[in-house]
Amino acid sequence: MFEKSVIREFSDSTAVITGAASGMGYAFAERFAAEGMNVVLADIETEALQAAVSRLERQERSVVGIEVNTMQRESVESLRDQAIDRFGNVHVLCNNAGVTSSEDGGTRNLWEIPNSTWDWVLGVNFYGVLYAIQAFLPHMVEHGEPGHVVNTCSVGGIVAGSGAYSASKHGVLSLSEGLYLDLRASDSKISASALCPGLVKTNLLNAERNRPDQFGGPAEHTQENFAAEMMWDDAMDPSNVASLVWDAIVNDTFYILPHPGFDEIVRDRVDRILSRSAPEPLDFADLARRRAAGELV
């Protein structure tokens, strides 16, 4: 049994959060700053990032905004250097930036999804997390103080799914599990968590507003492009997820599953694997009905 590694003093410690200009990332920043932490908000959207930092500065929080493109290793390394230059040692790293595409998630057969979509979604969702781990972990391990890494994996990284988003999130979950085991095997004071939420009120469905030109360019999200839109109005508030992430850091909890009603969906996939049964797709219409009936949280 691994000995738990927890941060016991948060005042004046530092957190770096990608995808921090809105949604869950901003909620993390708001919560961490309220706990007395220095917070580095990192995002690719300049105006939204500046607005987010300004809101927290008006609350007299210790924050800074740094523009980052998590698809680019050099940009992530620059984020690390700027964070250390501003606040010193980094203690919490939240790899939260993520995207999805209207060409993905069952709207097209897997073999019909353009390579540009695969490159963009995997570039942000998977390689963005990998680059941050490679950039920040040597520093976090070397400074010798307790720390924590939170990777946003999504429940889509557990259940059966099709397309680039699902593949990327399954990859991030595996990466997170491997990171946790490696940190423990090396007796590090750093720990890790895998955040696997269901639907949360974020800008994820409109992620293509930031899609670079070399990967197809920006596009507007339309309702028919994503079946989960049926449940969007009832999605969880990001602040609730932030509270669960905070608790996981304080208590060194690895798997963070904010939606208890989805436990049976996760259990069904495991049961299918053990019984050698074929996968079944999520029925979003049924999930929406059960959500409305109060059967899912």
HELIX and SHEET records of a PDB file:
HELIX    1   1 GLY A   23  ALA A   34  1                                  12    
HELIX    2   2 THR A   46  ARG A   58  1                                  13    
HELIX    3   3 ARG A   73  PHE A   87  1                                  15    
HELIX    4   4 LEU A  110  GLU A  112  5                                   3    
HELIX    5   5 ASN A  115  LEU A  122  1                                   8    
HELIX    6   6 GLY A  123  TYR A  127  3                                   5    
HELIX    7   7 GLY A  128  GLU A  142  1                                  15    
HELIX    8   8 VAL A  155  GLY A  157  5                                   3    
HELIX    9   9 ALA A  164  ALA A  185  1                                  22    
HELIX   10  10 LEU A  204  ASN A  210  5                                   7    
HELIX   11  11 ASP A  213  PHE A  215  5                                   3    
HELIX   12  12 GLN A  223  ASN A  225  5                                   3    
HELIX   13  13 ALA A  227  ASP A  234  5                                   8    
HELIX   14  14 PRO A  238  ASN A  251  1                                  14    
HELIX   15  15 PRO A  260  PHE A  262  5                                   3    
HELIX   16  16 ASP A  263  LEU A  274  1                                  12    
HELIX   17  17 PHE A  284  ALA A  292  1                                   9    
SHEET    1   A 7 VAL A  63  GLU A  67  0                                        
SHEET    2   A 7 ASN A  38  ASP A  43  1                                        
SHEET    3   A 7 THR A  14  THR A  18  1                                        
SHEET    4   A 7 VAL A  92  ASN A  95  1                                        
SHEET    5   A 7 GLY A 147  THR A 152  1                                        
SHEET    6   A 7 ILE A 190  LEU A 195  1                                        
SHEET    7   A 7 TYR A 255  ILE A 256  1                                        
END                                                                             
